[in-house]
């Protein structure tokens, strides 16, 4: 159900901006396959389909055809770009709103300033001191306490360079050591110190909400880069089955954990759909950029062929990932 809500938010972004731009939306559908529910609105057919694997907004004239008012293909380029980007924008906005709400409901807002160390702390032995404001770990920018946890996970249990502000000066501490532990077969570093809390007020709540959402964007982007470079294998991807199982597990750990996971998935959807790949919104935005450079539109046949090939490859990837999810759950 939660996955369906995120898809609905995405498609509503396309729908709302299309309406604002005067584009005719022929159908607003959640899910794929045969329809289990339909309702005809004033100008749009609303439907719910049996397979919870996505959704779509069917726009008038998005594949060319007759030139007439309300046709997507004959709108100015900026309007078409706005409609295409709106779905991802809505997912990113939802992620930001959830992040701000979580910050507002948190017991404490944790800063990036070291308060005190645990007994026999390795990081203290490596030169870190109470009062240090941590600004970078392993080259990653640190703004709030949660950034430290993410950066240490990426350190993989190895010594890492830490940049701090101390007494108004910026210092680089090389090879700072942290204790490590095994998590899901991976070695990760962990903090061996406590951080100062910030006063909770509207300004700090907004700051922490925005910065945490930004951190999640960075995590998603890092994951995509590692996938492209081969640092992360395709067998580590998760599809609808794995996501649904993870949502159930997150829900069992409490409302805050579920909302954190929802924020991550929403931001993930927003960024992933902006990738310049055929069949994704980012791929269609790339085709608009090509159109701008050429000074004329691609033929509907060429654009349709690119979209078909991209969609086919995406479906094959989804089948592969879903099969992997099932085998992992069965194992």
Secondary structure, 3 states (H helix, E strand, C coil): CHHHHHHHHHHHHHHHHHHHCCCCEEEEEEEEEEEEEEEECCCCEEEEEEEEEEEEEEECCCCCCCCCCCCHHHCCHHHHHHHHHHHHHHHHHHHHHHHHHHHHHCCCEEEEEEEEECCCCHHHHCCCCCCCEEEEECCEECCCHHHHHHHHHHHCCCCEEEEEEECCEEEEEEEECCCEEEECCEEEECCCEEEEEECCCHHHHHHHHHHHHHHHHHHHHHHHHHHHHCCCCHHHCCCHHHHHHHHHHHHHCCHHHHHHHHHHHHHHHHHHCCCCCCCCHHHHHHHHHHHHHHCCCCCHHHHHHHHHHHHHHHHHHHHHHHHHHHHHHHC
